[in-house]
Amino acid sequence: MDIASALRRMMNRVPRYSGYFDWHDKSRKELGVVESLVSSMHERGDFRYRNPRSSSEDWPDCYVDSAQGGEVSVEVTELVDPDAVRVNRQQQHCPEQQVYRAWEPHEVLAEIDRILRHKDLRCCALGTIALVIHTDEPELLWSEYKDLLASTAFSSCERIDVAFLLFSYDPAEKGCPYVELQLGAE
């Protein structure tokens, strides 16, 4: 396929539901998520991570260097309603039939906890492991969830050392805000 054909195909794609972090290449998407997190952390004065880069392995998705000089394995995953994605994909040429998920706070907490437990079971790296959960769900706004998320203790993890929920771009924050999730509830 020539470049012009590839560009036309990309331009004709209908944006995906909850697609702020989407990229045509999975490894580029994952790296973009980690770059967004590190950039947001630096904007807040938190310099514990730097130098995000893709992994050539199936696991982890990326690496960052820690301020202490070690390498941190980073797994990236998404908090998104798969049913809304499926319906919107089927209705992509009928914008008036597009849907979105109206999340309740207890559902958000339960889904984050499910993701943490699932990813903790799948971790297979040694050393420090970070999990970045990103979301662009229209109803999940950092301004509405930051206090709830910061005050909630999620399941303890055996392998994951630190976890973040990264929200899509927020004009009021001039970036992608995030919450460091508290791990350790029994």
C-alpha positions in Angstrom: 0.0 0.0 0.0 1.4 3.4 -0.9 1.5 6.3 1.5 -1.3 8.2 -0.1 -3.7 5.2 0.2 -2.7 4.7 3.8 -3.3 8.3 4.6 -6.7 8.3 3.0 -7.7 5.1 4.9 -6.6 6.7 8.2 -8.5 9.9 7.5 -11.7 8.0 6.6 -11.7 6.1 9.9 -14.4 7.1 12.3 -13.0 7.9 15.7 -13.4 5.1 18.1 -15.5 5.3 21.2 -13.3 6.4 24.1 -10.4 6.8 21.6 -8.3 9.7 22.9 -5.2 7.5 23.4 -5.8 5.4 20.2 -3.0 5.0 17.7 -2.7 2.9 14.7 0.0 0.8 16.3 -0.6 -0.9 19.7 3.0 -0.5 20.9 2.9 3.2 19.9 -0.4 3.6 21.8 1.0 2.1 24.9 4.1 4.2 24.8 1.9 7.3 24.2 0.0 6.5 27.4 3.2 6.1 29.4 4.6 9.3 27.9 1.4 11.1 28.9 1.6 9.8 32.4 5.3 10.8 32.9 4.7 14.2 31.4 1.7 14.8 33.7 3.8 13.6 36.7 6.6 16.0 35.8 4.0 18.9 35.5 3.0 18.1 39.0 6.6 18.1 40.3 6.8 14.3 40.5 10.0 13.1 38.8 10.2 9.5 40.0 10.0 8.2 36.4 11.8 9.3 33.2 12.8 8.0 29.8 9.7 6.0 28.7 10.3 3.5 26.0 8.6 0.5 24.4 9.4 -3.0 25.2 10.1 -5.5 22.4 8.6 -8.3 24.5 5.0 -9.3 25.0 5.3 -8.3 28.7 5.8 -5.6 29.9 4.4 -3.1 27.4 7.0 -0.4 28.3 9.8 0.6 30.6 10.7 3.7 32.4 13.8 4.6 34.5 13.2 5.4 38.1 14.8 8.4 39.9 16.8 5.8 41.9 18.3 4.5 38.7 16.5 1.2 38.3 14.3 0.1 35.4 10.5 -0.1 36.0 8.3 -2.5 34.0 5.1 -0.8 32.9 1.9 -2.6 31.9 -0.7 -0.5 30.1 -4.4 -1.3 30.0 -7.7 0.5 29.4 -10.8 1.1 31.4 -13.5 1.2 28.8 -17.0 -0.4 28.5 -16.6 -3.1 25.8 -20.4 -3.1 25.1 -20.3 0.6 24.2 -17.3 0.0 22.0 -19.1 -2.8 20.2 -22.4 -0.9 19.7 -20.6 2.2 18.5 -18.5 0.2 16.1 -21.7 -1.3 14.6 -23.3 2.1 14.4 -20.2 4.0 13.3 -21.9 5.5 10.2 -25.0 6.5 12.2 -23.8 9.1 14.8 -27.3 9.6 16.1 -27.3 6.0 17.3 -24.0 6.2 19.2 -24.1 5.3 22.9 -21.9 5.8 25.9 -21.7 4.2 29.3 -23.2 6.0 32.3 -20.9 4.7 35.0 -21.9 4.7 38.7 -19.0 5.3 41.2 -19.3 1.8 42.6 -19.0 0.3 39.1 -15.9 2.3 38.4 -14.3 1.1 41.7 -15.3 -2.5 41.0 -13.9 -2.4 37.5 -10.6 -0.9 38.6 -10.3 -3.6 41.3 -11.1 -6.3 38.7 -8.4 -4.9 36.4 -5.8 -4.8 39.2 -6.5 -8.4 40.2 -6.4 -9.6 36.6 -3.2 -7.8 35.7 -1.5 -8.8 38.9 -2.1 -12.5 38.0 -0.6 -12.0 34.6 2.5 -10.1 35.6 5.7 -12.0 34.8 8.5 -9.5 35.2 11.0 -9.2 38.0 11.7 -5.9 39.7 9.4 -3.0 40.1 6.1 -3.2 38.2 3.8 -0.3 37.5 0.3 -0.5 36.0 -1.2 2.4 34.0 -4.9 2.2 33.5 -6.0 4.8 31.0 -9.5 5.9 30.2 -11.3 8.3 27.9 -14.8 7.3 29.0 -17.0 10.4 28.4 -18.6 10.1 31.9 -15.4 9.5 33.8 -14.0 12.9 34.6 -10.9 13.4 36.8 -12.6 16.4 38.5 -15.4 14.1 39.7 -13.4 11.0 40.5 -10.1 12.2 41.9 -11.1 12.4 45.6 -13.0 9.1 45.5 -10.1 7.3 43.8 -7.4 8.8 46.0 -9.3 7.8 49.1 -10.1 4.2 48.1 -7.9 1.3 49.0 -8.0 -1.2 46.3 -7.0 -4.9 46.5 -3.4 -5.6 47.5 -1.3 -6.9 44.7 1.5 -9.5 44.9 3.4 -8.3 41.8 2.2 -4.8 41.0 4.0 -2.2 43.1 2.2 1.0 41.9 -0.9 1.7 39.8 -2.3 4.8 38.2 -5.5 5.8 36.5 -4.7 8.2 33.7 -7.6 10.3 32.3 -7.7 11.8 28.8 -6.8 15.4 28.2 -8.6 17.9 30.5 -8.4 21.5 29.3 -8.8 22.8 32.8 -5.7 20.8 33.8 -3.8 21.5 30.5 -2.9 17.9 30.3 -3.9 14.3 31.2 -4.6 14.2 34.9 -4.0 11.0 36.9 -4.6 9.5 40.3 -2.2 7.1 41.9 -4.3 4.3 43.2 -3.9 3.1 46.8 -3.1 -0.6 46.8 -3.3 -2.8 49.9 -6.9 -3.5 51.0 -7.5 -7.0 52.0 
